[in-house]
Amino acid sequence: MKRVAVTGLGIISPVGTGKEDFWRAIKAGECGIDRVSRFDASMMTCQVAAEVRDFEPGEYMEKKEARKMDRYCQFAVAAAKLALLDSGLDFENEDLDRVGVITGSGIGGIETLEDQQKVLLEKGPGRVSPFFIPMMISNIAAAQVAITTGARGPNFNVVSACASGTNAIGEAFRSIAYGSCDIMFAGGSEAAVTPLSFAGFCSMKAMSEQKDDPKRASIPFDKDRDGFVMGEGAGILILEELEHAKARGAHIYCEMAGYGSTDDAYHITAPSPGGEGGAKAMSLALADAGIALGDIDYINAHGTSTPYNDKFETAAIKSVFGEHAYKLAVSSTKSMVGHLLGAAGGVEGIICALALEDGFIPATIGLESADEECDLDYVPGQGRKQAINYAMSNSLGFGGHNATIVMKRYAD
């Protein structure tokens, strides 16, 4: 099995674009949640979101090409370009048959779907855009990244709801570890802050109904939490075979160490009581990494701020780690960037990579009074400097999908 390094990071997020601005905001505990601005949400039970407010597609691609992409796809291409630039790779000197792309998106081009449905109803079928289908389908982000970069290796999109981004990273990790590729783009992208998407989640009673203070809407593990807050953006990592990275003198943020993936086989939306499926994914990732329970220093929790997720994920962590669970730092950065659905794992993978390199554990901001059933160290209020040797990231999705990755601090 080959060792796999993380050598490039690209991020489009509600708290900053590019790794420097993003990490500064995360360390400072900045909150990107505010009232919805992309449409009139006054009739919705949820009226807040973590939107990307400073994104200009023309900074990353030709306007003609941008018009053929849904917003989620624009995010993915932009993040991939930032990751490639950050990695310092020169694709003119690479075998592009050994460069692949695996993205994750749980929703895909829903903004395009809603827009074109309106065109159909108001103007008739002849006015529906010929680009409608390739703009909407969820695989197209991976395809567009390949078209943009020339990557001709394995290419697909993972659709496992909110576990999509983490599954994408895990599958890309294995592609390199098994020797199929030298370089992989991996992560997730989502742009589902749209009327129909909001209406659906509101009808499920899944999103926060906090209207008075947007900054108190996403409060994972707090006893007053009442639902998740939708975010948007993209997080793309460059994974690279370690010797390949070392040979070109690449900057290495961290190493990939382990990956686990399971399903609850329980319910279409609710997690299994006690979090058994998530616990199994964590155990598999630890076994894949070949490390002991006590080696994990930090867990970036799925931590959605929903009543069920937070207590069941806490239970899962305790069932896996036993007494060590109380020595771990566990935080949910969704308190700052919201829940990016299929992109969550990509963004949170980047957070873990930067946390390992910088020796800093991000906070769960807004956590004021923890639920009785949530009794771990959630790093409330503000982050802290702390050396981290191994970090874990959890993602849990509708349908019972569970994915966990383990990353480790790089030491030559």
C-alpha positions, -999 to +999 in steps of 0.1 A: +000+000+000+013+034-009+013+064+014-008+093+005-001+130+012-023+161+011-005+187-010-031+212-021-062+229-006-089+248-024-118+264-006-149+285-014-168+291+018-192+314+037-163+327+058-136+331+032-122+321-002-088+305-004-070+287+025-055+318+041-087+338+045-107+307+054-083+295+081-079+329+096-117+331+099-120+296+114-093+303+139-110+336+149-143+319+153-161+340+127-197+330+118-208+331+082-245+326+090-270+355+082-304+361+068-310+345+034-302+370+006-305+348-025-343+347-025-372+359-004-374+335+025-399+355+045-426+327+041-402+300+052-399+286+087-361+288+083-348+322+071-311+320+077-282+304+057-244+304+054-241+319+019-210+326-002-214+363-007-181+372-024-179+347-053-173+360-088-171+331-114-152+353-138-122+352-115-118+315-122-133+308-156-144+324-188-179+340-185-191+319-215-181+287-197-195+299-163-230+304-180-230+267-188-224+257-152-247+256-122-235+275-091-224+243-074-203+234-104-187+268-105-178+264-069-162+230-076-141+242-106-130+273-087-120+253-056-101+227-078-082+255-095-072+270-061-062+235-049-040+230-080-024+264-076-017+257-040-002+223-047+024+237-071+019+209-095+028+214-132+005+192-152+026+196-183+051+173-166+026+148-153+010+117-167-026+129-168-039+093-172-028+089-136-046+120-123-082+115-112-112+135-099-137+123-073-162+149-061-192+147-038-225+165-041-257+154-025-280+177-044-263+188-076-276+215-098-309+223-081-308+260-089-307+251-126-335+226-121-357+252-104-349+279-130-357+256-160-389+243-145-401+279-143-391+284-180-410+252-189-442+264-172-441+300-183-426+297-218-430+261-229-407+232-236-390+248-266-375+274-244-358+250-220-320+255-222-300+229-242-276+231-213-302+222-187-293+185-183-255+189-182-258+218-158-281+199-134-266+164-132-245+159-101-216+142-119-208+173-140-187+190-114-162+161-116-163+162-154-158+200-155-128+197-132-113+172-155-121+193-186-105+223-169-074+205-157-069+177-182-071+150-156-079+117-175-079+092-146-108+079-126-136+104-126-169+102-108-192+119-083-203+104-050-239+109-039-243+098-003-262+128+010-242+146+037-214+120+037-206+126+000-176+148+004-159+125+030-167+094+009-151+112-021-119+119-001-118+083+012-123+067-023-096+090-038-073+080-009-078+044-018-072+050-055-037+063-047-030+038-019-038+009-042-016+023-069-042+033-095-033+070-095-006+093-085-027+124-079-064+129-071-087+159-068-111+151-040-138+168-020-173+182-024-194+211-037-229+222-030-252+252-037-286+244-025-297+277-010-327+278-032-365+282-026-374+246-034-346+231-014-354+253+015-391+245+014-384+208+014-360+209+044-384+232+062-413+208+057-391+181+072-386+203+103-349+197+098-336+233+097-333+258+125-363+282+130-342+307+149-352+341+134-341+366+160-303+360+160-288+342+130-255+337+149-275+315+173-291+293+147-263+267+143-253+257+179-242+221+178-244+202+211-263+231+228-295+222+247-313+250+227-304+237+193-334+232+170-320+222+135-293+227+110-284+258+090-277+252+053-244+264+039-229+265+004-195+263-011-168+238-020-138+222-005-113+203-028-081+187-017-052+175-038-041+140-027-008+127-039+013+096-036+039+105-010+070+096-029+057+115-059+051+145-037+085+143-021+103+139-054+090+173-066+096+190-032+059+196-026+046+212+006+028+184+026+000+195+049-006+160+064-010+124+054-041+104+049-042+075+073-076+057+073-111+055+059-143+038+070-177+037+054-210+021+065-248+024+065-272+023+094-298+003+073-323+019+097-343+049+084-344+073+054-336+104+075-332+095+112-298+081+125-299+048+142-303+051+180-269+051+197-252+059+164-241+023+158-235+029+120-213+060+127-195+041+154-187+013+130-174+038+104-150+053+130-138+018+141-131+009+105-112+041+098-091+035+129-084-001+119-075+011+084-050+035+099-036+009+121-036+031+152-049+028+188-079+046+202-056+069+222-038+081+192-067+103+181-064+139+194-092+157+176-125+148+159-142+172+136-177+160+143-206+159+119-223+180+146-253+194+127-271+211+156-301+188+151-316+171+183-309+136+171-275+139+153-256+156+181-266+132+209-263+101+188-229+111+174-218+118+209-230+083+219-211+068+190-179+085+199-182+073+235-190+037+223-158+036+202-134+055+224-145+046+259-127+066+285-105+082+259-136+100+245-133+124+275-097+132+266-105+141+230-112+175+216-145+173+196-157+203+177-183+212+150-172+238+126-207+238+112-213+264+139-193+288+117-199+277+081-233+259+084-240+225+069-227+223+034-245+190+028-225+171+002-197+195+004-194+193+042-168+166+042-146+184+017-146+216+038-141+197+070-113+176+055-095+209+047-100+220+083-085+188+097-055+192+073-049+228+085-055+219+121-028+192+120-003+215+103-010+245+125-015+227+158-048+244+164-082+230+173-112+250+160-140+259+183-177+251+184-188+287+185-222+296+200-221+266+224-233+281+257-251+253+276-244+218+265-272+192+263-271+167+292-265+139+267-236+158+251-209+157+277-176+157+258-150+185+253-166+204+224-141+233+225-168+258+232-165+295+223-130+297+210-104+274+196-071+266+212-035+258+203-027+222+207-004+197+190-024+172+170-009+139+158-041+123+144-074+140+135-107+123+125-135+137+105-171+123+105-199+128+080-233+112+084-261+115+058-298+109+052-303+072+042-279+062+070-247+069+051-217+072+074-181+081+064-150+087+085-115+097+075-084+098+096-055+121+089-021+123+106+006+150+111+033+146+085+068+138+098+094+130+071 
